[in-house]
Amino acid sequence: MKYITILIIALILHFQYRLWIGDASVSQISAHRQHIDELNKELQEKKDRNDALYAEVLDLRSGLETIEERARYELGMVKEHETFFQVLE
């Protein structure tokens, strides 16, 4: 009976050690979950960015209006027979 009690106490101590300090401890699991949450957030941001870029590519493929708009705003281009006015504040 004495050996069984010592064995049970040793097993309890062993499992308590693994639970609080060992490889799969509570703190490590919490840190891994936090890291996974951060990665999921980053993944969602990248998916949203990819979706926006894909929509822009579809717009560019579909018509000339988008290309013209980008040329006007990004490159400052104007059509023939247009007058460019710049308003300074």
C-alpha positions as MATLAB code, in Angstrom:
seq = 'MKYITILIIALILHFQYRLWIGDASVSQISAHRQHIDELNKELQEKKDRNDALYAEVLDLRSGLETIEERARYELGMVKEHETFFQVLE';
ca = [
       0.000    0.000    0.000;
       2.905    2.290    0.825;
       4.455    1.777   -2.634;
       1.181    2.503   -4.394;
       0.808    5.780   -2.474;
       4.372    6.800   -3.332;
       3.764    5.869   -6.974;
       0.540    7.904   -7.127;
       2.230   10.927   -5.520;
       5.153   10.635   -7.941;
       2.753   10.476  -10.906;
       0.803   13.484   -9.638;
       4.024   15.482   -9.217;
       5.194   14.442  -12.678;
       1.946   15.495  -14.332;
       1.816   18.761  -12.385;
       5.360   19.540  -13.514;
       4.439   18.890  -17.157;
       1.267   20.961  -16.816;
       2.900   24.086  -15.400;
       6.570   23.930  -16.475;
       7.098   21.225  -19.103;
       7.002   21.223  -22.899;
       3.238   21.530  -23.287;
       2.685   23.830  -20.340;
      -0.256   26.173  -20.004;
       1.878   29.262  -20.650;
       3.357   27.813  -23.853;
      -0.062   26.844  -25.144;
      -1.301   30.354  -24.435;
       1.678   31.861  -26.253;
       1.094   29.574  -29.250;
      -2.594   30.529  -29.382;
      -1.695   34.218  -29.309;
       0.820   33.688  -32.112;
      -1.793   31.816  -34.161;
      -4.278   34.662  -33.634;
      -1.690   37.182  -34.864;
      -0.961   35.036  -37.921;
      -4.673   34.703  -38.682;
      -5.084   38.480  -38.456;
      -2.131   39.011  -40.801;
      -3.515   36.391  -43.178;
      -6.900   38.122  -43.279;
      -5.248   41.479  -44.021;
      -3.292   39.923  -46.884;
      -6.420   38.241  -48.253;
      -8.242   41.587  -48.204;
      -5.325   43.255  -49.999;
      -5.235   40.484  -52.600;
      -8.983   40.815  -53.170;
      -8.609   44.572  -53.696;
      -5.749   44.033  -56.140;
      -7.713   41.383  -58.000;
     -10.681   43.741  -58.314;
      -8.364   46.427  -59.653;
      -6.917   44.007  -62.220;
     -10.433   43.113  -63.370;
     -11.254   46.823  -63.711;
      -8.134   47.406  -65.769;
      -8.953   44.492  -68.047;
     -12.576   45.498  -68.544;
     -12.331   48.992  -69.922;
     -10.356   52.049  -70.792;
     -12.054   54.292  -68.237;
      -9.970   52.929  -65.398;
      -6.759   53.278  -67.370;
      -7.674   56.841  -68.299;
      -8.490   57.698  -64.688;
      -5.176   56.349  -63.443;
      -3.283   58.201  -66.176;
      -4.993   61.456  -65.216;
      -4.466   61.204  -61.452;
      -1.111   59.482  -61.258;
       0.630   60.841  -64.351;
      -1.157   64.184  -64.796;
      -2.154   63.456  -68.377;
      -4.874   65.418  -70.228;
      -6.779   64.699  -73.413;
      -6.473   66.676  -76.603;
      -8.412   69.946  -76.638;
      -8.631   69.994  -72.825;
      -7.332   72.765  -70.639;
      -5.643   71.849  -67.392;
      -6.348   74.071  -64.398;
      -4.471   73.635  -61.137;
      -6.027   75.167  -58.049;
      -3.607   76.074  -55.281;
      -4.905   76.597  -51.796;
];
